[in-house]
Amino acid sequence: MTTTSSETLFRQAAQAEDGISISAGARVAHVRLAIESGRAIVVDLTGVPEAARTALIAEIKDLVQKAVVPSPARQPASETTNGPR
């Protein structure tokens, strides 16, 4: 009897069931790599009241946006030639 990897078994089952897309495993792997490399984080919001979570997430996104340093390639042409508005 040959040993079949769990990934192979998952793919076979997914194909047979016409269920989860085969690329779902790839997405999970990409998320793990992003977390391990520091490009993404996981924040546990269970201590935050549910009604306040949306506002907190918006604040976190705003902080990240403020921290982003635009590269010359990312700036629109009008900003690079005319300066900021």
Secondary structure, DSSP 8 states (H G I E B T S, - for coil): -----HHHHHHHHHHHHT-S-TTHHHHHHHHHHHHHHTS------TTS-HHHHHHHHHHHHHHHHHH----TTTS-HHHHHH---
